[in-house]
């Protein structure tokens, strides 16, 4: 089965606005998703990007308008200035990595629950109880929040290296097995069209 590498950050508003559309596309097109959470600020530093706060005011203003527009377009609740942003992405990323390795639950639902917690529910996704609640809601054992921390840290770091090597420079970013690259939740339709035209 074909596998899409999905690079994302658990605090990315655009990853949140993707909703569960990637999972729906994967189901329709018969592909698997390899979830690869990464350190987005570190990726920006490696690939010529900059944090929102460091961008020119015109870029900041446009981002604010565009995020609200996109949220309305996909009918997702959205808080432009969440109470807990930015926070440390590593704990939630480690939980995603541990959950994917453990299996038995819905990784896509877990990823979206972290993103929704930040951008719609005013929750701190670096907080242990929030992580446990998200794990349980997605069908995983809450103890995954405590286990596999070393593996999580190693994989999290490797995901960054993999991203740079694969030509990834933002999030969400989707890479197909034949190196077709799609950046942004607004390219999911294009990703599906591409996948539909590819043989198994």
C-alpha positions, 0 to 999 in steps of 0.5 A: 500500500502507498504511504504518504509522509505527513509532516505537521506541527501540533500547534500549526493552525493550518494543520488544524484547518485541514481537519480530518480531510487527509484521513478521508482522502487516504481512505478513499484512495487506499493509502496509509499515512505516516504521521511525522510531527516535527519542531516547526520553528527549527524547520523554519530556521533550517529552510529560510522561514520565520516565525509569525511574530518575526514576519513583516506586519503586512504578512502578519495581518494577511495571516490573521485574515486568511486564517479566519477566512479558511476556518469559515470555509471549512466550518471549524471553530477557530480562535485567532489568539488562543490562550495557550499558543505558542507552547512546547510542542514536544510532549504532544508530538511524543504522544503522537509518535508513541501512539502510532508505534503502539497502534490500537487507536486512531492516530488521525483523531489524536492529531486533530484532538491536539490541534482542536484543543489549542485552536478551538478549546483553549487548552494547553497541549503541553499539559499532561492531563490534556495529553492523556485526555486526547490519547484516551479520546482517540482510543489509546492508553493514557499511559502512552504519555509517560512511556516511550519518551526516549523513542519520542525524542529521537523520532521527533528529531529524526522527523526534522532531519527527514523533513529537510531532506525531503524538501519540506519547509512548512506545515502541513506538508504532504509527500507521496512515495514518488516525491510529489510534494503538497504544502498547505491544507488548501492543497489537499484537493490537489493531493487527492487528484494526484493520488487518484491518477497514480496506479497502486 
